[in-house]
């Protein structure tokens, strides 16, 4: 291989290596500051609510539910880039049983915690614009 062809091969290899690194994304991705603020708002929204939270057929207080979501958030932090990721990974279902998390309002109406939080997320985003 002459020196010109060797230079082209080396340059192509470097370009490919850069492309692979860029395609892989950052090694330790974490939520941006605005996403972190939104997630903090959602956790505070849970803890400040007057709902009952159900996980694996056991009822929990808002503070207990918020603490559990916070624990899951710390565990999944590197996998969370959006507030929707937070809801999906930390507020949708039990990792043990696969059962959905539920909220029960004062009238006894049940809904999925993820749906309840998505509604608050939409309202928060509308207020933040």
N, C-alpha and C positions, 0 to 999 in steps of 0.2 A: 504494500500500500504506500503510495507516495505521500509526501508531507501534506499536500493540499487535501487529499481524501481523508487522511488521519485527522486533520483539523476539523473537517466537516463532521466526521463521526464523533469526535469528542464534543463539539458544540451541540450536536443533536442529542447526545447523551445527557449533557447538562440541562438542555431545554426540557427533556423528558423528566429528569429528576425534579426540576422546579415545578413542572406541571403536576407530577404525582404528589409532591408536598402540598401544593395549593389545593388540589382536589381533595386531599385528606382532611383539610381544615385544621384549625388549631388543636393542639394535643389536649389542652385542658380548657375546653370552652366552658364559660360560665355566663349566667345571665348578665346583660348589660345593666347599667345603672337604672334606666327607666323600667326595665322588666323587673329588676330586683325591687324597686319601689312598688310596682303593681302587685307583686307576689306578697310583699309585706302588708300591703293594704288588704289583700284577700285573707291572709291569716288573721289580721286584726278584725276583719269583718266577721269571720267565723267566731272568734273569741268574744266579740261584743254582741253576738246575736242572742235571741231568747229562744232558740230552737233546741230540740233534742237531736242528737246525732247517733245514728245506729251503725255499728260496725260488727259484723259477725254475730248478729242477733243480740248484741248487748248495747244498751243505751249509754251514751256519754254526754257530759256537760259540754258547753261550747269551749271552755278552757281546755278540757281534756282532748277534744277533737282538734283544736288548734295546735296543741302540743304534739299530737300524733302527726299532723300534717307537717309541722316544723321538723320533726325527726325524719320523716320521709324526704323532705326537701333537702336536708343535709346529706342524706344518703344518695339521692339522685341528682344533686346539684350540677355535676359535670354533664349530665344528659339534658339539662333544662336550658333552653334558649329563649323560650317565650312563656308568657303567662298561661297559655293554653297547654303547653308541655307540663307546667306545674299542676294544672288541674288534672290532666290525663294521668300523670305518674303518682300524684300525691293525694288526690281527692276523689278518685273515681271508684276504686274497688280495693278489696283486701288482696294483698299478695298471697296470703295463706289459702284462702278459700275461693277467691275469685268473685265473691259476692259483692254487689255494688254497695257503696256507702249511701246511707239515706239520711234525710233530715225530716223531722216531724215538727210542724208548726203548732201553735197553741190550740188550734181547732182540731188537731189530730190528723191533718192532711200530710201524707207522705210524698216526698219527691226525691229524686236522686240528688245527692250532694253536688255532683258534677254539673247538673243542669242549673241548680240554684246558684252555684258559683259562676257559671258562664253568664247568667243573667246579670249578676253584679259586675262581672268583668266588662260586659257591654256597656252598662251604665257608667262605670268608672271611666272607660275610654271616651264615652260621649262627653262626660264632664271635663275631661282633661284636654279636650280639643280647643 
